[in-house]
Amino acid sequence: MMKEVKKSPDVEKIMELPISYEEKGKEIGKEIGKEKAIKEMALAMISEGASTAFIAKVTQLSEEEIERLRQEN
């Protein structure tokens, strides 16, 4: 039975699934971290009195998102 399983062409694909899920999780984590860092940078610029247009240019956040951050803090 084990020999049959080892010969199956799908075995490699099945064995790679946990790795692909782990890699996907890492990518999601990196993206979340990047978004958090950008928002923290925007908040720091808000606290220093930077204009919405300037913050949008530097962070690539929309002006609406920046205004939302201003309202929340």
VMD Tcl script that draws the C-alpha trace (Angstrom):
set ca {
  {0.00 0.00 0.00}
  {2.78 2.50 0.91}
  {4.56 1.78 -2.36}
  {1.36 2.63 -4.22}
  {1.04 5.90 -2.32}
  {4.68 6.85 -2.98}
  {4.20 6.22 -6.70}
  {1.11 8.40 -6.92}
  {1.82 11.62 -8.86}
  {-0.43 13.53 -6.47}
  {1.72 12.70 -3.44}
  {4.14 15.57 -4.12}
  {1.28 18.01 -4.54}
  {-0.31 16.81 -1.30}
  {3.00 17.06 0.56}
  {3.50 20.64 -0.68}
  {0.11 21.85 0.59}
  {1.21 22.59 4.17}
  {4.21 24.51 2.84}
  {2.07 26.56 0.47}
  {-0.34 27.43 3.29}
  {2.58 28.44 5.50}
  {4.01 30.65 2.75}
  {0.59 32.23 2.17}
  {0.33 32.93 5.91}
  {3.74 34.58 5.91}
  {2.76 36.80 2.98}
  {-0.48 37.82 4.70}
  {1.47 38.61 7.88}
  {3.96 40.75 5.98}
  {1.15 42.67 4.29}
  {-0.62 43.29 7.62}
  {2.65 44.51 9.14}
  {3.29 46.82 6.21}
  {-0.20 48.32 6.44}
  {0.20 48.84 10.19}
  {3.56 50.58 9.71}
  {2.11 52.90 7.06}
  {-0.80 53.85 9.32}
  {1.57 54.48 12.23}
  {3.69 56.71 9.99}
  {0.57 58.59 8.89}
  {-0.49 59.06 12.52}
  {2.96 60.43 13.37}
  {2.73 62.90 10.49}
  {-0.78 63.89 11.58}
  {0.49 64.59 15.09}
  {3.25 66.77 13.60}
  {0.68 68.80 11.67}
  {1.41 67.52 8.16}
  {-1.22 68.21 5.52}
  {-3.52 65.49 4.28}
  {-2.17 65.91 0.74}
  {1.43 65.49 1.92}
  {0.60 62.40 4.00}
  {-1.28 60.89 1.05}
  {1.70 61.51 -1.23}
  {4.19 59.94 1.17}
  {2.13 56.97 2.38}
  {0.00 56.27 -0.71}
  {-3.07 56.21 1.57}
  {-6.19 57.86 0.22}
  {-7.13 61.26 1.59}
  {-10.33 59.66 2.91}
  {-8.31 57.10 4.90}
  {-6.13 59.86 6.32}
  {-9.17 61.88 7.35}
  {-10.57 58.74 9.02}
  {-7.31 58.38 10.96}
  {-7.53 62.04 11.98}
  {-11.08 61.50 13.29}
  {-10.16 58.33 15.20}
  {-7.23 59.97 16.98}
}
mol new
graphics top color blue
foreach p $ca { graphics top sphere $p radius 0.5 }
foreach p [lrange $ca 0 end-1] q [lrange $ca 1 end] { graphics top cylinder $p $q radius 0.2 }
display resetview
